[in-house]
């Protein structure tokens, strides 16, 4: 990706993010890595509607500004956590799409996978990064997931996605929001039905064959039966306390197991 192309895409997807209703005020940020030591990113304290080519900022691998008249955003630490651990990634997108953000602030895991196409595009795991203070603690909480997947919900902080291009990172964010809308619409009907394990395995294999899999995808990502039951219960009970549901599910599992 040339720097000129990255700049055009950053402006395009910033404005597209605003038009989609995924950000308000100064929310959201995007970046593109154009060399190992050069990352172009959106500025802090800007509506994504107003971002132009002259507003973009260039930082080095350590996050130090090396070009541009504006300041880089503070959540750049999240982007750098991805770049440092995924040499295959050239772009990161962070937004607050309403439905996906709602799952995070409610403490509910997204009951994925329930749509086959999404498994090929995103894998079988879209984890939720635990709630932390901004900055370094947020990056530390994100790091365990970076090599396992390409999209995460962040409790209290929307969605973070990444990919080899800005287009793919943006489309992954778009798909996460779509899944959350579908899951929310399915809640009154009993919640989304999880895909059969055999079908998930086949779809994951197709994803790997297409060269889309994350480097350590599947490493610790598949929930055990208790986690799966708890996630399903949380998704289907309005106002459910995730910790209490898991505790009760574990107690029931132990009793059934003798």
Secondary structure, DSSP 8 states (H G I E B T S, - for coil): --HHHHHHHHHHHHHHHHHTT---TT--EEEEEEETTEEEE-BSS--TTS--GGG-EEE-TTS-EEE-SS-B-TTHHHHHHHHHH-TT--EEEEE--HHHHHHHHTT-------SHHHHHHH-S---EE----TTHHHHHHHHHHHTT-SEEEETTS-EEEEESSHHHHHHHHHHHHHHHHHHHHHGGGT------HHHHHHHHHHHHHTT---TTTTTTTS--HHHHHHHHHHHHSTT--HHHHHHHHHHHHHHHT-
